[in-house]
C-alpha cells in the first residue's frame, strides 16, 4: 500500500475514534463521507463541524504541522469551516478551537515553511508550531 492510501486509512481510523467520543454526548454526529475540505465530522445537534488531524511525527520533531496551502491553493486551516480541530499527536487527542490555532499563529508572529511532504508530489505551505507553544491554546 502506498503512503497516501496508508495515511488515508490511518486518518479514517482516527476520525472514527473521535466520532465515538463525540457520539456519547451527541448521538446524531456522523463522518462526512468522501472528500470534503470543510470538516470531517458533523454534529447536527450543535450545527458544527470537527476536523481530525494526525501528526505522530510531532513525537520526535516537537512540532505540529498546520497546513495552509497545497499545490498553490488554500487548504486545511485556510479553508476549514470546522469550529474545532482534534489533533492526534501519537499519544493524545488534543482539542482546539480553530480560532485559538489562528490566534497562536498571530500572537507569535509565526511564518510558514514550504516543503513536499512524505507521500506528496506537490509542495505545501504550513506552520511548524512548537508543540508546547500550540498546546497553550488547547481546550481544557
N, C-alpha and C positions, 0 to 999 in steps of 0.2 A: 504494500500500500504506500502511495507517495505521501510526502509531508503534508500537502494541502488536505487530502482526504483524512489522514490520521488526525490532524489538528481539528478538522471539522467534526469528526466523530467525538473527539475529546471535548470540544466545545458543547456539543449536544448533551453529553453526559453531565456537564456542569450546569447547563440550563435546567435539566430535569431535577437535579439535586436542589437547586434554588427554588424551582417551581413547587416541589414537595413541601419545602419550608413555608412558602407563601400560602399554599392551599390549606394549611392548618387554620389560618385566620380568614382567608379569602378563597372559599372553595370553588368559585367560578373562574379563577385565574387560569390562563392557558398560554401555551407557547405558540407564537405566531409562526406558522409553517412556511417554508420556502425562504427566499432572500427578501428580507425586509430590514432596511437600514435604520429605521427609526427606533426599534426596540426588539427584544427577543420574547419577553413575557408581557402579557397584558392583564391587568387586574380590573375587570369591569366594575366591581363594587366601588372602586376609587377613581375610575376613568384615568388610569395612569399606566405608563409602560416602564419596564425594567430591562436594562441591558446587562448581560452577563459577559464578563471578560475573564481571561485566564492569562496570568503572567508568572508561570512557575519558575522561569529563569531568574526572577527577582530574588530567589533564594540565594543565588550566588553573585548576581550583579549588584544587588542593593537598590536597583531602580525599577520603577514601574513604567512601562511604555504606554503612553496615551497618544494614540494616533489621531491626526487631524487632516491628513491628506494622503491619498493613494493614487498613483499614476497621474498626478497633476490635478486631481479632482478632490473637493472636500469629502471627508469621510469621518466615521467614528464620532469623536467629540464635536466636530464641526457640524455634523448633520443629525445627531441624535435628537429625538423628541422625547426620550425617556426622562422621567423625573429622577430615577435612581440608577446608579451603576453598582453592580456587585462584582468585585474583582477577586478572583481566586488566585492566591499567591503561592500555592503549593502546600500551604498549611491551613489557611483560614479563608473563609468567605467574608470579605470586608465590604461593608455597605457605605456608599457615598451618595449624597445629594449631588446631582450633576453641577448645580451652581457652585457647590463647595469645591469641586475639582477646578472649575474655571477661576474661582477666587484664589486658589492655591497658585495657579499659574500667574495670575495678575499680581497678587500680593508679593510674589517672589521674583517678578520680572524674568520668568523663565523663557528660554529660547528653544526653538525646535531644532532637531537634528534630522538630517536626511540620510536614508540608508535603504538597502534592499534587504528585507527580512528573509530569514531562512524559509525556503519553500516558495518564496515570491520570485517573480521575474520582473516586476516593476518597482520603482522606488516609492518610498513613503516618507512623509514628514511626521514626526512625533516628538512629544516631550518625553524626555527621560527624567522622571522625577524621583529623586531620592525617596525611598520608601518611608523612612522615618519622618520626612517632611510632609509627604502626602497624607500619611496616617494621622497627622494632627488635624486634618479636615474630615476625618471619617465620622459616620454617625455613631453615636454611643449605644 
